Amino acid sequence: MSARCYIGLGSNQAEPVAQLRMACTAIGALPGTQLIRCSQLYVSAPMGPQDQPDYVNAVVCIKTTLSPLALLDELQRIELQQGRERKAERWGPRTLDLDILLYGGQQIASERLQVPHYHMHARPFVLYPLAELDAELVLPDGIPLQQLLKKCPPQGLRALADMPAQG
């Protein structure tokens, strides 16, 4: 049985636009996974230390037969293949960050994974690309995405370019 999932992508190192395009291709090539659609690319200021480059972000929609933890393992493998180094510093610069935002209608709270992704409700670089993919989306807790958008101004978020549709 497949689940519709949304994955957040972010990069601010080593050619971020190229990083996201490669990640989108790699996600679409995962076993039991079909890439449905990629959002536009967006530029946003870093959340953490401000002495780093702006981030390029996007959201992809997939259908997958992978379990949530198997999907997480595959996404972390893609991050490592694209040069991600896991450091103690939170919200620091990175070549690639892939986050499971939503996995079907599930709510997951485990040691390794929290779905819906924590703090996504307050992150314009997640909510606006997500709304581009599904403006009528309702989160697993019953809150409409449009309600979250009303409480989360763009805060300087700007569209950069379209990610080529694949699938």
N, C-alpha and C positions, 0 to 999 in steps of 0.2 A: 504494500500500500504506500502511495506517495504522499508527501506533505508539501504544501506551498510554504516556502521559506523566504525571508528577506535577510540579506547580508549587507552590513555596512562595510565600506572600503575606505581607507584613508592612507595617505602617504605625504611626507614632506621632505624626503631624501631621495637621492639617486634617480632623478627624473621622474617625479611623481605621476605625471600623466602616463608615461610609459609603464610605470609600475602598476597602475590601476588597469590599464588595458590588458597587460599580461595576466593579472589576477583574474580579470573577467573571463578570459579565455581558459585559464586553468580551472576555474570553478565550473565552467560549462563542460569540461572534459572529465569531471569526477564520475566515478562509477555510479550508475543508477540515477544520474542527475541530468536534468534538462534545464538549460538557461532560458528563461522566459523573456526577460527584458532587463536592460541596464538603464539607469537614470542618466541624465546629463552629469557632467562633472561640475563640481562646485568648489569654490575657494573660500576658506574660512581661516580666521586667526587661530593660532594654537590655543588650546585650553590651558596648558600648563605654563612652563617658563616662556616668557615672551621673547627671549633672545634666540628664537629658532624661526625657520621659514614658515610661511603660511602653509596650511594643509590643502591638499586636493582631496575631495571626498565624492563618493557616489554610493548608490544602493543598487543591488541587483536582486531580482526576483528569480527564484528557481523552484522546480519541482524535484524532489529527491526521495529515493527509497532508503537513503542512509539514515540511521538513527541519529538523534541529536548529538550524542557523544562521538559517534563515528564521523559525523559532519565536522564537528569541532576539531577532531584529530586531523582530518584532511585539510581544513583551513589553516591549522597551525603548520602543517607540512608545507603548504604553499608559501606561507610567510617565511619560513626558514629557507626555502629554495630561492626566494627573492631577496635574501640577505638580511632578514630580520634578526636582530640580536635582542634577546630578552634581558632587560636590565632592571635593577631595583627602582630606578627613577620612573615615577608615574607621569604619564602625559608628556614624555620627552620626545625628541625627534625619532622618526622611524621610517624605514624603507616601505613597510607595509603593515597595516593593521586590518584584520578581517574579523568582524564581530557578527555572530548570529543575533539578529534583532528580534525576529519572530520565527517560530517553528510551528507551522499549522496554527491551530487554536490552543496549543499547549502553554501551560505555565510550568516552568521548570526552575527549581531551586536546589541545586546540588553544589558540592564543593567546587566543581570545575566549571559549572555553567548556570547562568541565570537568564531565563527567557520569560517574558520580554526582557531585553537587555536593560540593565539598570541605568538610570539617568537618561534613557533615550527620550523621555518626555520633555526634557529641558535642553535638548541639543538640536539647534536649527539645522546643522549639517547632516542630521539623521532624518528629522521630520519632513523637511521640504523635499528632499529627493524621494522619500518614501511616499509622500502625497502625489508626487509626479507619477509614480508607478500605480498607485491605487488611492485616489482621492476619497473614496467611500469606505476605506478600511476601518474596521472596528477591532480594537485590540482584544486579547483574550479575557480581559477583565471587564469588557463591555463598554469601554470608553472609546468614542469615535475619534479617529485621527484628527478630524477637523476641530474638535474641542481642544486638543492639545496644541494645535497650530495657533489658535486664538490667544493662548497663554505664552507663546514662545516667538517673540519677534525675530526677524532674520539676523539681527546683530551683525550686519556687514557681510553676510553670506551673499556670494554672487555666482551666477552661472558662468562657467568657463567655456564648455564645449559639449557637444553630444558625444556620448560613448557609442560607438557603432553597435547597432542591434545585431545580436547573434542568436542562434538557437535552432 
